[in-house]
Amino acid sequence: MPASPTPPAGPHARLGDTIFAVAHVLALVAVLIYGVIGLINRNVGRFGLVVVGLALYYALVLHKGVVKEIKRRRALPRPAAPRRKS
């Protein structure tokens, strides 16, 4: 079965990517807060399980994309510094 073609990237696609990324970050922060609340309530097991789960999620799902984005941003041309007036 051939892969379906990727739709052209436009402003709507970037907006969708941004919304998706923000939703993921908020979900990850909520899970981390849940773990910290468990730690405050002296439930170290829950906190440990949440932290291990978040670390695995990062390592298995996010790390490759994060490294790729860092390389992409470093490769972008930097704007020239503005000249100072004498």
Secondary structure, DSSP 8 states (H G I E B T S, - for coil): ----------HHHHHHHHHHHHHHHHHHHHHHHHHHHHHHTT-HHHHHHHHHHHHHHIIIIIHHHHHHHHHHHHHS----------
